[in-house]
Amino acid sequence: MTNKLKKCRGIVVTILPIITVPILYFAYLTVVPLNDIVKSGNTISMEYENTTVTEPVKPKNPDDDIPIIKYKGFDTFGEIRIPSINVNMKVINKVTPAAIEVASAYLYSTDGFNQVGNTVIIGHNYKNGELFSNVTKLKVGNKIYLKTNGSKEIEYTIYKTFETTSYDASFYNRATNGKREITLSTCTDDVATTDHRLIILAREE
């Protein structure tokens, strides 16, 4: 009996290291901490042994480069001009209830204000000739000019007008085929009875 126990003990002593060493090694690999973490700007590089994982840098927002011009206490990105209805006003850089009381305002863009893609500008229709009140008179073929602060004026030609609900934003992310487009949005003349919006679509020629 004693000889059998000694023999079993010898087998265990021989086999145990063979089994446990690989297990411990792979366990080490799964819990070993990252060797180095280096942060520079918006990039974080993490090295694990010989593997480097780099967090992608977020693209820069082109609106960050627009010079700000103050107008009645608001920051503006540019000016909109519509000769056919005698509109010439500032475009405030973001929509707030107070902002659209004094001028038009920049709501959204696919690739930056007045850049290739679509830029959405909204304004009030007071039905008294101020702000976007006369936008309801615009027709296909009329011209709209949009100028970014510090840049040249871009000419757009209206190609479509329509009415929709205030909840409809389906036309914001439309394909522009590598051109600039703008969307003007304002209340219809019957705002007292509906929540509809008049939408003007125009593209750079």
VEXDREN-2710 file (C-alpha; in Angstrom, 1 decimal):
% VEXDREN-2710
k/r/px/py/pz
1/MET/0.0/0.0/0.0
2/THR/2.8/2.4/0.9
3/ASN/4.6/1.7/-2.4
4/LYS/1.3/2.4/-4.3
5/LEU/1.0/5.8/-2.5
6/LYS/4.6/6.7/-3.2
7/LYS/4.0/5.8/-6.9
8/CYS/0.9/7.9/-7.1
9/ARG/2.6/10.8/-5.4
10/GLY/5.4/10.6/-7.9
11/ILE/3.0/10.7/-10.8
12/VAL/1.2/13.8/-9.4
13/VAL/4.5/15.6/-8.7
14/THR/5.5/14.9/-12.3
15/ILE/2.3/15.8/-14.0
16/LEU/1.2/18.8/-11.9
17/PRO/3.8/21.3/-13.1
18/ILE/3.0/20.2/-16.7
19/ILE/-0.7/21.1/-16.2
20/THR/-0.4/24.2/-14.0
21/VAL/2.4/26.1/-15.8
22/PRO/0.4/26.6/-19.1
23/ILE/-2.7/27.5/-17.1
24/LEU/-0.9/30.1/-15.1
25/TYR/0.8/31.5/-18.2
26/PHE/-2.5/32.0/-20.1
27/ALA/-4.1/33.5/-17.0
28/TYR/-1.3/36.0/-16.8
29/LEU/-1.8/37.0/-20.4
30/THR/-5.5/37.8/-19.8
31/VAL/-5.0/40.0/-16.7
32/VAL/-1.6/41.7/-17.4
33/PRO/-2.2/45.4/-17.5
34/LEU/-1.6/47.6/-20.5
35/ASN/2.0/48.5/-20.7
36/ASP/1.7/52.1/-21.7
37/ILE/-1.0/54.6/-22.2
38/VAL/0.0/57.8/-24.0
39/LYS/-2.5/60.6/-24.6
40/SER/-1.8/63.4/-27.0
41/GLY/-4.6/65.8/-28.0
42/ASN/-7.6/63.7/-29.1
43/THR/-5.5/60.5/-29.7
44/ILE/-4.9/57.8/-27.1
45/SER/-2.4/55.1/-28.0
46/MET/-2.4/51.9/-25.9
47/GLU/0.4/49.3/-26.3
48/TYR/-0.2/45.7/-25.3
49/GLU/3.0/43.8/-26.0
50/ASN/3.6/44.6/-29.7
51/THR/0.0/45.7/-30.5
52/THR/-1.0/49.4/-30.7
53/VAL/-4.6/50.5/-30.8
54/THR/-5.2/54.2/-31.7
55/GLU/-8.5/55.9/-31.0
56/PRO/-9.7/57.7/-34.2
57/VAL/-9.5/61.5/-34.2
58/LYS/-12.9/63.1/-34.6
59/PRO/-13.2/65.3/-37.7
60/LYS/-13.0/69.0/-37.2
61/ASN/-16.2/71.0/-37.3
62/PRO/-15.8/73.6/-40.1
63/ASP/-18.1/75.9/-38.2
64/ASP/-15.4/76.4/-35.6
65/ASP/-13.4/78.4/-38.1
66/ILE/-16.1/81.0/-38.9
67/PRO/-15.3/84.4/-37.5
68/ILE/-18.0/85.6/-35.2
69/ILE/-19.6/89.0/-35.7
70/LYS/-21.9/90.3/-33.0
71/TYR/-25.4/91.6/-33.8
72/LYS/-27.7/92.9/-31.1
73/GLY/-25.9/90.7/-28.5
74/PHE/-25.9/87.5/-30.6
75/ASP/-23.1/85.7/-32.4
76/THR/-23.7/85.5/-36.2
77/PHE/-22.2/83.3/-38.8
78/GLY/-23.1/85.4/-41.8
79/GLU/-25.8/87.2/-43.8
80/ILE/-28.7/86.2/-46.0
81/ARG/-29.9/88.3/-48.9
82/ILE/-33.0/87.8/-51.0
83/PRO/-33.3/90.7/-53.5
84/SER/-36.8/89.8/-54.8
85/ILE/-38.4/90.3/-51.4
86/ASN/-35.9/92.9/-50.0
87/VAL/-34.5/90.7/-47.4
88/ASN/-31.0/91.5/-46.0
89/MET/-30.4/90.2/-42.5
90/LYS/-27.9/88.5/-40.3
91/VAL/-27.9/84.7/-39.6
92/ILE/-27.4/84.0/-35.9
93/ASN/-25.3/81.0/-35.3
94/LYS/-27.9/78.9/-33.4
95/VAL/-31.7/78.9/-32.9
96/THR/-33.1/80.2/-29.7
97/PRO/-36.5/81.8/-29.0
98/ALA/-34.7/85.2/-28.4
99/ALA/-32.5/84.9/-31.5
100/ILE/-35.4/84.4/-34.0
101/GLU/-37.1/87.5/-32.6
102/VAL/-34.3/89.7/-34.2
103/ALA/-33.0/87.8/-37.2
104/SER/-32.8/84.5/-39.0
105/ALA/-31.0/81.6/-37.4
106/TYR/-28.9/78.6/-38.3
107/LEU/-30.6/75.4/-37.4
108/TYR/-28.6/72.6/-39.0
109/SER/-26.2/71.5/-41.7
110/THR/-24.9/68.3/-43.0
111/ASP/-21.3/69.5/-43.5
112/GLY/-21.0/73.0/-42.1
113/PHE/-22.7/76.4/-42.5
114/ASN/-22.8/77.4/-46.2
115/GLN/-20.6/74.4/-47.1
116/VAL/-21.1/71.6/-49.6
117/GLY/-24.2/69.8/-48.4
118/ASN/-27.4/71.3/-46.9
119/THR/-27.7/74.3/-44.6
120/VAL/-31.0/74.9/-42.9
121/ILE/-32.0/78.5/-41.8
122/ILE/-35.2/79.4/-40.1
123/GLY/-37.0/82.7/-39.4
124/HIS/-40.3/84.0/-38.1
125/ASN/-43.2/85.0/-40.4
126/TYR/-44.9/87.9/-38.7
127/LYS/-47.0/88.7/-41.8
128/ASN/-45.9/92.4/-41.5
129/GLY/-43.0/92.4/-43.9
130/GLU/-40.3/91.8/-41.3
131/LEU/-37.8/88.9/-41.1
132/PHE/-39.1/85.9/-43.2
133/SER/-42.7/87.3/-43.6
134/ASN/-42.3/87.7/-47.4
135/VAL/-40.6/84.3/-48.0
136/THR/-44.1/83.1/-48.8
137/LYS/-43.9/85.2/-52.0
138/LEU/-40.8/83.4/-53.3
139/LYS/-41.0/81.3/-56.5
140/VAL/-38.9/78.7/-58.3
141/GLY/-36.0/80.6/-60.1
142/ASN/-35.7/83.4/-57.5
143/LYS/-32.1/84.0/-56.1
144/ILE/-30.9/83.7/-52.5
145/TYR/-27.4/84.9/-51.5
146/LEU/-25.7/83.5/-48.4
147/LYS/-22.5/85.0/-47.1
148/THR/-20.3/83.4/-44.4
149/ASN/-18.4/85.9/-42.2
150/GLY/-15.0/86.4/-43.8
151/SER/-15.9/84.6/-47.1
152/LYS/-17.5/85.5/-50.4
153/GLU/-21.2/85.4/-51.0
154/ILE/-22.7/82.3/-52.6
155/GLU/-25.6/82.5/-55.0
156/TYR/-28.4/79.9/-54.8
157/THR/-31.4/79.4/-57.0
158/ILE/-34.7/78.2/-55.7
159/TYR/-35.8/74.9/-57.3
160/LYS/-38.7/73.8/-55.0
161/THR/-41.2/75.2/-52.5
162/PHE/-43.7/73.2/-50.5
163/GLU/-45.6/73.0/-47.2
164/THR/-45.1/70.4/-44.5
165/THR/-45.7/69.9/-40.8
166/SER/-43.4/71.3/-38.1
167/TYR/-42.2/67.8/-37.3
168/ASP/-41.0/66.9/-40.8
169/ALA/-37.2/67.0/-41.1
170/SER/-37.0/64.3/-43.8
171/PHE/-35.5/66.8/-46.3
172/TYR/-32.7/68.0/-44.1
173/ASN/-30.3/65.1/-45.0
174/ARG/-30.8/65.1/-48.7
175/ALA/-28.3/64.3/-51.4
176/THR/-26.8/67.4/-52.9
177/ASN/-24.5/65.8/-55.5
178/GLY/-21.4/67.6/-54.3
179/LYS/-23.0/71.1/-54.3
180/ARG/-24.1/73.6/-51.7
181/GLU/-27.8/73.7/-50.9
182/ILE/-29.8/75.8/-48.5
183/THR/-33.2/75.2/-46.9
184/LEU/-35.3/78.1/-45.6
185/SER/-38.1/77.3/-43.2
186/THR/-40.8/79.6/-41.8
187/CYS/-44.5/79.4/-40.7
188/THR/-47.2/79.6/-43.3
189/ASP/-49.5/82.5/-43.5
190/ASP/-52.3/80.5/-41.8
191/VAL/-50.1/79.8/-38.7
192/ALA/-53.1/80.7/-36.4
193/THR/-54.9/77.5/-37.6
194/THR/-52.1/75.1/-38.5
195/ASP/-48.6/74.2/-37.5
196/HIS/-47.4/73.9/-41.1
197/ARG/-44.1/75.2/-42.3
198/LEU/-43.2/76.7/-45.7
199/ILE/-40.0/75.1/-47.0
200/ILE/-37.8/76.7/-49.7
201/LEU/-35.1/74.6/-51.3
202/ALA/-32.3/76.3/-53.3
203/ARG/-29.0/75.1/-54.8
204/GLU/-25.8/76.6/-55.8
205/GLU/-25.5/77.0/-59.6
END
